């Protein structure tokens, strides 16, 4: 008998509350949370190293698929700013028979900047200009994308 798990994709910009939300969801559902920033920090790596981030996310996704196949809940907090990134995760998880939920965190830009500048955890720090660029590039899910998930939440 094959058990199917649940993938929870927590999506949003820096400072949107991904870690808080993903940690809570993983605890509530007795699941595992995967965050590339934490793995990179544990390795002493630069959080801005895109090549390493891609490798870490690939390792995490391999682990996530194994866990989903065992019937577990996996919560990923990778940002997933682009619809294509979210769709790839959704489609891969569905191919395993998993349920897929999307939690999209979208606070106002001024609140993002307040949170990021207060926490000051990135080195080098996130700049306001970078955050404004990311805000413009973020692909917010519309009704047609939302309808493709088993559960969808848009939190502002």
C-alpha positions in Angstrom: 0.0 0.0 0.0 1.4 3.4 -1.0 0.8 6.3 1.3 0.8 9.8 -0.1 2.2 12.7 1.8 1.4 16.4 1.7 3.7 19.1 0.3 3.2 22.6 1.7 4.9 25.3 -0.3 5.5 28.5 1.7 6.1 31.2 -0.8 7.1 34.9 -0.3 9.8 37.5 -0.3 12.4 38.0 2.5 10.7 39.2 5.6 7.3 37.9 4.6 7.2 35.4 7.5 8.1 32.2 5.6 10.2 30.7 8.5 7.6 31.5 11.1 4.8 30.1 9.0 6.7 27.0 7.8 7.9 26.2 11.4 4.3 26.4 12.7 2.9 24.3 9.9 5.6 21.6 10.3 4.9 21.4 14.0 1.2 21.3 13.6 1.3 18.5 11.0 4.3 16.7 12.5 6.2 17.3 9.3 9.6 18.3 8.2 10.6 21.8 7.2 13.2 22.4 4.6 14.9 25.8 4.4 18.0 26.3 2.2 19.2 29.3 4.2 19.6 27.2 7.3 21.6 24.5 5.5 23.8 27.1 3.9 24.4 28.8 7.3 25.3 25.5 8.8 27.9 25.0 6.1 29.3 28.5 6.7 28.3 29.5 3.2 27.4 32.8 1.8 23.6 33.0 1.5 23.9 34.9 -1.8 25.8 32.0 -3.5 23.3 31.1 -6.1 25.1 28.0 -7.4 25.3 26.5 -3.9 21.7 27.5 -3.2 20.6 25.6 -6.3 22.6 22.5 -5.1 21.1 22.7 -1.6 17.6 23.0 -3.0 18.2 20.0 -5.3 19.3 18.0 -2.3 16.4 19.1 -0.3 14.0 18.2 -3.1 15.4 14.7 -3.4 14.9 14.3 0.3 11.4 15.8 0.1 10.3 13.4 -2.6 11.5 10.4 -0.5 9.6 11.7 2.5 6.4 12.4 0.5 6.6 8.9 -0.8 6.6 7.7 2.8 3.4 9.6 3.5 5.0 12.5 5.4 4.2 16.2 5.3 7.0 18.3 3.9 7.1 22.1 4.2 9.4 23.9 1.9 10.3 27.6 2.3 12.3 28.4 -0.7 10.8 31.7 -1.7 9.4 30.4 -5.0 8.8 33.8 -6.4 8.0 32.5 -9.9 4.9 30.6 -10.8 7.1 28.1 -12.8 9.0 27.2 -9.6 5.8 26.6 -7.7 4.3 24.6 -10.6 7.4 22.3 -10.8 7.2 21.5 -7.1 3.4 20.9 -7.4 3.6 18.7 -10.5 6.5 16.6 -9.1 4.7 16.1 -5.8 1.4 15.2 -7.5 3.3 12.6 -9.6 4.1 10.9 -6.3 0.4 11.0 -5.3 0.9 13.8 -2.8 -1.5 16.6 -1.9 -0.1 20.0 -2.5 -0.9 23.2 -0.6 0.4 26.7 -1.3 0.7 29.4 1.3 1.5 32.7 -0.3 2.8 35.4 2.1 2.4 38.9 0.7 2.7 41.7 3.3 3.1 45.3 2.1 6.5 46.4 0.9 7.1 48.8 3.8 6.4 46.0 6.3 8.9 43.7 4.5 11.6 46.4 4.7 10.8 47.0 8.4 11.2 43.3 9.2 14.3 42.7 7.1 16.1 45.8 8.4 15.2 44.9 12.0 16.3 41.3 11.9 19.6 42.1 10.1 20.4 38.4 9.6 21.8 38.4 6.0 25.4 39.1 5.3 25.8 41.1 3.3 22.5 42.7 4.3 19.4 42.9 2.0 19.1 46.5 0.7 15.9 48.4 0.3 16.7 48.6 -3.4 17.0 44.8 -3.7 13.7 44.3 -1.8 12.0 46.8 -4.2 13.3 44.9 -7.2 12.1 41.6 -5.7 8.7 43.1 -5.0 8.4 44.1 -8.7 9.6 40.7 -9.9 7.4 38.6 -7.6 4.8 36.6 -9.5 1.7 36.6 -7.3 -0.7 33.7 -7.8 -4.0 34.6 -9.3 -7.2 32.7 -9.2 -6.2 30.3 -12.0 -3.0 29.2 -10.2 -4.7 29.1 -6.8 -7.3 26.6 -8.2 -4.6 24.1 -9.0 -3.7 23.4 -5.4 -5.6 21.2 -2.9 -5.5 24.1 -0.5 -4.4 27.7 -1.1 -3.9 30.6 1.3 -3.0 34.2 0.4 -1.8 36.0 3.5 -1.3 39.8 3.4 
